[in-house]
Amino acid sequence: RSYEANLNAIEAARGMTMRTIDLLK
């Protein structure tokens, strides 16, 4: 379960990073 939670957090962080990069362009 911990592994899945980590994966979820990584995906969420990646999504936020992509959105932030898009906003900075």
N, C-alpha and C positions, 0 to 999 in steps of 0.2 A: 504493500500500500504506500509506503514511504517513497518507493521508486516512482510510482505513478504520480504522486503529488509533485515530486521534483520535476518530472517531465512536463506536467501541466504548468508549473511555474516558469520553466524555461520557455515553453511555447508562448505564454502570456508576455513574458519579458521581450521575447523576439518580436512579437506583434507590436508592442509599444515602441520598441526601437525603430521598427520599420516606419511606423506612423510618425514618429518624431523626425526621422530623416526626411520623410516626405514633406513635413511642415517646414523644415529648414531650407529646403531647396528653393 
